[in-house]
Amino acid sequence: MKSLKCILVVALLCLSLVFTESALADPPRYNKNPDYITLTEQLNQLETAKATQTPLAGYTSEQIDQKINDLQFQKFAFESGIDWGQCSNQTGKTLAIYGTEPNLQKNNHSNGAALYFLGDNQTTKDRWNCKGIYLPTDVQAVALGLNGLTEEVTGGVVIKVPNGTKLVLRKNPDTSAIEFNQVGTEILKAGEINWFVPNVTQAVVDTKVTNAPAKKA
């Protein structure tokens, strides 16, 4: 009888441990993040194209290699627990940036984004996901393409910030164009992304109160 009671006690303890571990389980893993899922699909597509030597519209073989390397770095960042990007404003003006929606539950993931404003010489906080930057309609930017050559970017677009990277925007003192440091960064127009993309000038952005979570100076 005593041995039966001991067995029951041990069984109850084991069940208790199982349910306690479930309650304290880690938050949803990166493989539930829609950005990670999209990234993995893109990487698989490019790696398949490279392996089968299938041409991809808009890509040279060198550009495919460069893009694969970029995506592999992003994938590694996700799998290392870095599921956020960072924005740094060195333009002399206020930046309109995209970040996590304020009403999003902790540990949940979303394809959406809310618009915030980042002051000059400010960098968004660590672990706060800066998803992208809005380039006003009257602002010109210069980006580095996958081929390593500079490309002019017309305003009224969104510059996406890859997870695990820090996108730094600076104003060229000679040309007044905005320059950013990421090679092959994705640039999207309204209608190509499900975020709110305004149609405003830099003067309008400069009137906004800065509210993006930023590192302390």
Residue frames relative to the residue before (quaternion, step in Angstrom):
aa qw qx qy qz dx dy dz
M 1.0000 0.0000 0.0000 0.0000 0.00 0.00 0.00
K 0.6572 0.5092 -0.3093 0.4616 3.55 0.98 -0.90
S 0.6508 0.5186 -0.3238 0.4502 3.56 0.99 -0.84
L 0.6174 0.5429 -0.3382 0.4579 3.59 1.08 -0.70
K 0.6468 0.5132 -0.3136 0.4690 3.56 1.02 -0.86
C 0.6357 0.5339 -0.3257 0.4525 3.56 1.03 -0.82
I 0.6419 0.5227 -0.3139 0.4650 3.56 1.01 -0.88
L 0.6548 0.5108 -0.3124 0.4613 3.60 0.96 -0.87
V 0.6468 0.5218 -0.3214 0.4540 3.59 0.99 -0.87
V 0.6524 0.5110 -0.3043 0.4696 3.57 0.97 -0.92
A 0.6480 0.5220 -0.3158 0.4560 3.58 0.98 -0.87
L 0.6578 0.5044 -0.3065 0.4679 3.58 0.97 -0.85
L 0.6332 0.5268 -0.3272 0.4631 3.58 1.03 -0.77
C 0.6483 0.5206 -0.3139 0.4584 3.57 0.99 -0.85
L 0.6532 0.5031 -0.3087 0.4743 3.57 0.97 -0.88
S 0.6310 0.5401 -0.3291 0.4494 3.55 1.03 -0.83
L 0.6556 0.5109 -0.3067 0.4637 3.57 0.98 -0.86
V 0.6304 0.5405 -0.3318 0.4476 3.58 1.00 -0.83
F 0.7191 0.4401 -0.2614 0.4700 3.58 0.80 -0.97
T 0.6083 0.5421 -0.3537 0.4594 3.59 1.11 -0.62
E 0.6534 0.5052 -0.3129 0.4690 3.60 0.97 -0.86
S 0.6353 0.5259 -0.3333 0.4568 3.58 1.03 -0.75
A 0.6684 0.5088 -0.3009 0.4515 3.56 0.97 -0.87
L 0.7488 0.3697 -0.2014 0.5120 3.54 1.11 -0.74
A 0.3127 0.7840 -0.4907 0.2164 3.57 1.26 0.28
D 0.6256 -0.5414 0.4081 0.3860 3.52 -1.23 0.52
P 0.5901 -0.5544 0.4379 0.3908 3.60 -1.19 0.47
P 0.7280 -0.4170 0.2861 0.4628 3.60 -1.24 0.30
R 0.4438 -0.7249 0.4677 0.2424 3.56 -0.84 0.99
Y 0.7256 -0.4589 0.3089 0.4093 3.53 -1.34 0.33
N 0.6344 0.5597 -0.3559 0.3971 3.61 1.05 -0.60
K 0.6191 0.4987 -0.3574 0.4902 3.59 1.29 0.06
N 0.5333 0.6315 -0.4003 0.3956 3.56 1.29 -0.16
P 0.4615 -0.7085 0.4512 0.2856 3.65 -0.67 1.02
D 0.6120 0.5410 -0.3545 0.4551 3.60 1.10 -0.59
Y 0.6486 0.5066 -0.3104 0.4756 3.57 1.03 -0.79
I 0.6358 0.5293 -0.3236 0.4592 3.58 1.00 -0.82
T 0.6654 0.4948 -0.2962 0.4740 3.59 0.93 -0.93
L 0.6382 0.5342 -0.3181 0.4540 3.56 0.96 -0.92
T 0.6677 0.5057 -0.3001 0.4566 3.59 0.89 -0.94
E 0.6402 0.5208 -0.3237 0.4628 3.59 1.01 -0.80
Q 0.6538 0.5095 -0.3062 0.4682 3.59 0.97 -0.88
L 0.6591 0.5148 -0.3034 0.4566 3.56 0.96 -0.91
N 0.6488 0.5161 -0.3135 0.4631 3.58 0.97 -0.86
Q 0.6434 0.5320 -0.3162 0.4507 3.57 1.01 -0.86
L 0.6879 0.4797 -0.2789 0.4679 3.57 0.91 -0.94
E 0.6599 0.5027 -0.3129 0.4625 3.58 0.96 -0.82
T 0.6269 0.5182 -0.3301 0.4791 3.58 1.10 -0.70
A 0.6471 0.5175 -0.3134 0.4639 3.59 0.97 -0.88
K 0.6564 0.5015 -0.3122 0.4691 3.58 0.99 -0.81
A 0.6820 0.5048 -0.2931 0.4407 3.59 0.90 -0.96
T 0.7507 0.3710 -0.1983 0.5094 3.58 1.05 -0.81
Q 0.3723 -0.7491 0.4617 0.2950 3.56 1.39 -0.04
T 0.3126 0.7447 -0.5130 0.2908 3.53 1.04 0.92
P 0.4158 -0.7115 0.4974 0.2709 3.65 -0.69 0.99
L 0.1610 -0.7597 0.6220 0.1000 3.57 -1.13 0.73
A 0.5151 -0.6645 0.4443 0.3094 3.56 -0.82 1.01
G 0.8232 0.2301 -0.1923 0.4820 3.55 -0.90 0.97
Y 0.7158 0.3984 -0.2488 0.5168 3.60 1.26 -0.04
T 0.2637 -0.6838 0.6495 0.2027 3.52 -1.16 0.71
S 0.6748 -0.4777 0.3472 0.4425 3.60 -1.23 0.20
E 0.6341 0.5245 -0.3278 0.4640 3.60 1.06 -0.73
Q 0.6573 0.5068 -0.3068 0.4659 3.58 1.01 -0.80
I 0.6014 0.5434 -0.3535 0.4669 3.58 1.10 -0.66
D 0.6496 0.5152 -0.3105 0.4650 3.58 0.95 -0.89
Q 0.6603 0.5127 -0.3035 0.4571 3.57 0.94 -0.92
K 0.6686 0.4995 -0.2945 0.4655 3.57 0.94 -0.90
I 0.6202 0.5321 -0.3400 0.4654 3.59 1.01 -0.77
N 0.6500 0.5137 -0.3143 0.4634 3.58 0.95 -0.88
D 0.6473 0.5219 -0.3152 0.4575 3.59 0.94 -0.89
L 0.6950 0.4746 -0.2762 0.4642 3.58 0.87 -0.98
Q 0.6188 0.5397 -0.3464 0.4537 3.59 1.06 -0.67
F 0.6276 0.5199 -0.3292 0.4769 3.58 1.07 -0.73
Q 0.6586 0.5052 -0.3059 0.4663 3.58 0.97 -0.88
K 0.6408 0.5260 -0.3130 0.4634 3.57 1.01 -0.86
F 0.6450 0.5170 -0.3149 0.4664 3.57 0.99 -0.86
A 0.6277 0.5388 -0.3353 0.4509 3.59 1.02 -0.82
F 0.6286 0.5290 -0.3254 0.4681 3.59 0.95 -0.90
E 0.7317 0.4539 -0.2395 0.4486 3.54 0.75 -1.12
S 0.6375 0.4871 -0.3199 0.5039 3.57 1.30 -0.23
G 0.6174 -0.5804 0.3328 0.4137 3.58 1.29 0.04
I 0.5791 0.5554 -0.3935 0.4486 3.61 1.24 0.12
D 0.0685 0.8213 -0.5595 0.0874 3.57 -0.10 1.26
W 0.6363 0.4914 -0.3358 0.4909 3.57 1.07 0.75
G 0.2831 -0.7212 0.6045 0.1852 3.52 -1.30 0.48
Q 0.2792 -0.7653 0.5599 0.1510 3.57 -1.25 0.33
C 0.1986 -0.7791 0.5874 0.0927 3.57 -1.08 0.80
S 0.0816 -0.7838 0.6150 0.0291 3.56 -1.01 0.86
N 0.2099 -0.8086 0.5458 0.0649 3.56 -0.72 1.15
Q 0.1163 0.7747 -0.6106 0.1158 3.56 -0.56 1.22
T 0.3695 0.7694 -0.4392 0.2802 3.55 1.09 0.79
G 0.4764 -0.6533 0.4566 0.3711 3.59 1.19 -0.40
K 0.7201 0.3532 -0.2150 0.5572 3.58 1.32 -0.05
T 0.5856 -0.5315 0.4555 0.4087 3.56 -1.32 0.06
L 0.2475 -0.7587 0.5853 0.1435 3.56 -1.05 0.80
A 0.2807 -0.6958 0.6298 0.2011 3.54 -1.14 0.72
I 0.0010 0.8230 -0.5655 0.0537 3.57 -0.59 1.14
Y 0.3750 -0.7054 0.5554 0.2308 3.54 -1.30 0.36
G 0.0436 0.7979 -0.5992 0.0490 3.53 -1.03 0.87
T 0.7571 -0.3698 0.2829 0.4583 3.53 -1.34 -0.07
E 0.5291 -0.6266 0.4655 0.3327 3.58 -1.02 0.79
P 0.5281 -0.6805 0.4055 0.3061 3.60 -0.86 0.94
N 0.7192 0.4376 -0.2596 0.4732 3.63 1.09 -0.58
L 0.4431 0.6983 -0.4576 0.3266 3.60 1.26 0.15
Q 0.4685 -0.6849 0.4847 0.2766 3.56 -0.86 0.99
K 0.5881 -0.5880 0.4246 0.3579 3.56 -1.09 0.74
N 0.8246 0.2012 -0.2054 0.4871 3.55 -1.07 0.93
N 0.5501 0.5583 -0.4235 0.4542 3.61 1.25 0.16
H 0.2783 -0.7546 0.5730 0.1573 3.55 -1.22 0.52
S 0.0409 -0.8048 0.5919 -0.0130 3.55 -1.11 0.66
N 0.4393 -0.6665 0.5366 0.2735 3.54 -1.23 0.59
G 0.5987 0.5961 -0.3464 0.4078 3.56 1.26 -0.33
A 0.1232 -0.7776 0.6102 0.0878 3.56 -1.33 0.02
A 0.2921 -0.7250 0.5952 0.1867 3.54 -1.26 0.51
L 0.4619 -0.6867 0.4970 0.2611 3.56 -1.21 0.58
Y 0.0271 -0.7776 0.6277 -0.0235 3.57 -0.94 1.00
F 0.3143 -0.7383 0.5627 0.1990 3.56 -1.32 0.13
L 0.1703 -0.8006 0.5739 0.0240 3.53 -0.80 1.19
G 0.4048 -0.7480 0.4797 0.2156 3.56 -0.73 1.08
D 0.6573 -0.5004 0.3879 0.4088 3.55 -1.32 0.34
N 0.8297 0.1555 -0.1633 0.5107 3.58 -1.09 0.84
Q 0.5473 0.5759 -0.4216 0.4371 3.57 1.12 0.64
T 0.1609 -0.7510 0.6344 0.0875 3.54 -1.26 0.62
T 0.4943 -0.6715 0.4552 0.3122 3.59 -0.84 0.89
K 0.6271 -0.5799 0.3861 0.3484 3.53 -1.19 0.68
D 0.5678 -0.5505 0.4850 0.3733 3.53 -1.27 0.48
R 0.8371 0.2027 -0.1973 0.4683 3.53 -1.18 0.82
W 0.5765 0.4805 -0.4143 0.5148 3.60 1.26 0.23
N 0.3562 -0.7997 0.4493 0.1783 3.56 -0.52 1.18
C 0.1250 -0.7504 0.6472 0.0482 3.55 -0.50 1.25
K 0.2094 -0.8434 0.4886 0.0781 3.56 -0.27 1.30
G 0.8115 -0.1275 0.1152 0.5585 3.57 1.10 -0.58
I 0.3298 -0.7172 0.5825 0.1937 3.52 -1.39 0.12
Y 0.3011 -0.7287 0.5848 0.1909 3.55 -1.02 0.83
L 0.2107 -0.7633 0.6014 0.1057 3.57 -0.86 1.03
P 0.4153 -0.7425 0.4649 0.2451 3.63 -0.46 1.17
T 0.6815 -0.5545 0.3164 0.3576 3.55 -1.23 0.62
D 0.7492 0.3856 -0.2213 0.4910 3.61 1.07 -0.64
V 0.5698 0.5857 -0.3754 0.4374 3.58 1.26 0.31
Q 0.2099 -0.7575 0.6073 0.1154 3.53 -0.98 0.90
A 0.0928 -0.7946 0.5989 0.0372 3.57 -1.03 0.79
V 0.2525 -0.7311 0.6123 0.1637 3.51 -1.31 0.39
A 0.0689 -0.8083 0.5846 -0.0072 3.56 -0.73 1.11
L 0.4152 -0.6586 0.5616 0.2801 3.53 -1.30 0.40
G 0.3050 -0.7618 0.5459 0.1693 3.57 -0.69 1.08
L 0.7051 -0.4539 0.3342 0.4302 3.55 -1.32 0.12
N 0.6620 0.5006 -0.3059 0.4665 3.56 1.21 -0.49
G 0.5672 -0.6275 0.3687 0.3855 3.56 1.30 0.08
L 0.5989 0.5514 -0.3575 0.4578 3.59 1.30 -0.06
T 0.5169 -0.6450 0.4646 0.3177 3.55 -1.16 0.61
E 0.1229 -0.7785 0.6136 0.0473 3.54 -1.13 0.77
E 0.3969 -0.7045 0.5326 0.2500 3.58 -0.95 0.84
V 0.1504 -0.7808 0.6040 0.0536 3.54 -1.02 0.91
T 0.2802 -0.7591 0.5676 0.1521 3.57 -0.77 1.07
G 0.5775 -0.6389 0.4010 0.3122 3.57 -1.05 0.83
G 0.6359 0.5143 -0.4159 0.3977 3.51 -1.39 0.15
V 0.6291 0.5193 -0.3197 0.4821 3.58 1.24 0.46
V 0.4145 -0.6662 0.5602 0.2658 3.53 -1.40 0.17
I 0.1979 -0.7385 0.6334 0.1191 3.55 -0.99 0.91
K 0.2823 -0.7837 0.5285 0.1637 3.61 -0.47 1.14
V 0.2757 -0.7420 0.5923 0.1504 3.54 -1.16 0.74
P 0.3360 -0.7585 0.5174 0.2099 3.62 -0.45 1.13
N 0.5524 -0.5994 0.4598 0.3525 3.57 -1.08 0.69
G 0.7933 0.2967 -0.2319 0.4784 3.53 -1.08 0.79
T 0.6915 0.4331 -0.2834 0.5038 3.58 1.27 0.17
K 0.3054 -0.7133 0.6001 0.1946 3.53 -1.32 0.41
L 0.1703 -0.7924 0.5814 0.0714 3.56 -0.50 1.21
V 0.1040 -0.8013 0.5890 0.0114 3.57 -0.62 1.20
L 0.1196 -0.7886 0.6011 0.0500 3.58 -0.79 1.04
R 0.0191 -0.7947 0.6057 -0.0332 3.55 -0.89 1.04
K 0.3812 -0.6918 0.5593 0.2516 3.56 -1.25 0.46
N 0.3815 -0.7113 0.5427 0.2324 3.55 -0.81 1.03
P 0.4075 -0.7532 0.4541 0.2459 3.64 -0.54 1.11
D 0.6762 0.4988 -0.2951 0.4548 3.60 1.15 -0.52
T 0.8028 0.2851 -0.1305 0.5071 3.59 0.91 -0.92
S 0.3609 -0.7454 0.4639 0.3145 3.60 1.32 -0.41
A 0.4763 0.6570 -0.4514 0.3710 3.60 1.25 0.12
I 0.4465 -0.6614 0.5326 0.2820 3.55 -1.19 0.59
E 0.1161 -0.7877 0.6035 0.0425 3.56 -0.90 0.96
F 0.0434 -0.7962 0.6014 0.0499 3.58 -1.07 0.67
N 0.5721 -0.7133 0.3485 0.2058 3.45 -1.16 0.91
Q 0.6077 0.5793 -0.3678 0.3999 3.62 1.16 -0.14
V 0.3589 -0.7198 0.5557 0.2103 3.56 -0.96 0.90
G 0.8576 0.1200 -0.0866 0.4926 3.57 -0.91 0.93
T 0.2489 0.7819 -0.5326 0.2075 3.60 1.13 0.59
E 0.4837 -0.6791 0.4753 0.2810 3.56 -1.02 0.87
I 0.0922 -0.7869 0.6100 0.0111 3.57 -0.85 1.04
L 0.0592 -0.8394 0.5379 -0.0501 3.56 -0.60 1.21
K 0.3377 -0.7200 0.5735 0.1966 3.54 -1.16 0.75
A 0.6636 -0.4534 0.3914 0.4483 3.55 -1.32 0.18
G 0.7344 0.3594 -0.2889 0.4981 3.57 -0.88 0.93
E 0.6845 0.4454 -0.2785 0.5055 3.57 1.25 -0.37
I 0.7511 0.2081 -0.1329 0.6123 3.56 1.35 -0.07
N 0.4596 -0.7170 0.4558 0.2588 3.58 -1.06 0.72
W 0.4594 0.6456 -0.4712 0.3874 3.60 1.14 0.57
F 0.5491 -0.5707 0.4848 0.3712 3.55 -1.31 0.37
V 0.0546 -0.7874 0.6140 -0.0069 3.58 -0.67 1.16
P 0.2663 -0.7976 0.5177 0.1579 3.63 -0.28 1.21
N 0.3103 -0.7081 0.5969 0.2147 3.54 -1.35 0.10
V 0.3684 0.7398 -0.4592 0.3257 3.56 0.59 1.22
T 0.4987 -0.6462 0.4962 0.2959 3.55 -1.31 0.37
Q 0.6873 -0.4615 0.3572 0.4325 3.56 -1.32 0.15
A 0.5961 0.5801 -0.3691 0.4147 3.61 1.05 -0.69
V 0.6428 0.5061 -0.3215 0.4768 3.59 1.05 -0.73
V 0.6434 0.5209 -0.3201 0.4607 3.59 0.94 -0.88
D 0.6587 0.5326 -0.3122 0.4300 3.60 0.99 -0.83
T 0.6367 0.5336 -0.3385 0.4419 3.63 1.16 -0.38
K 0.5937 0.6123 -0.3601 0.3781 3.60 1.21 -0.31
V 0.4983 -0.6286 0.5114 0.3083 3.52 -1.18 0.67
T 0.4103 -0.7099 0.5080 0.2638 3.60 -0.80 0.95
N 0.0260 0.8333 -0.5466 0.0785 3.57 -0.71 1.10
A 0.4519 0.6745 -0.4734 0.3416 3.61 1.21 0.15
P 0.5058 -0.6345 0.4801 0.3333 3.61 -0.96 0.80
A 0.0093 -0.8335 0.5489 -0.0623 3.59 -0.53 1.22
K 0.5810 -0.5618 0.4574 0.3709 3.52 -1.26 0.48
K 0.4950 -0.6342 0.4960 0.3268 3.55 -1.14 0.56
A 0.5313 -0.6492 0.4439 0.3149 3.55 -1.01 0.85
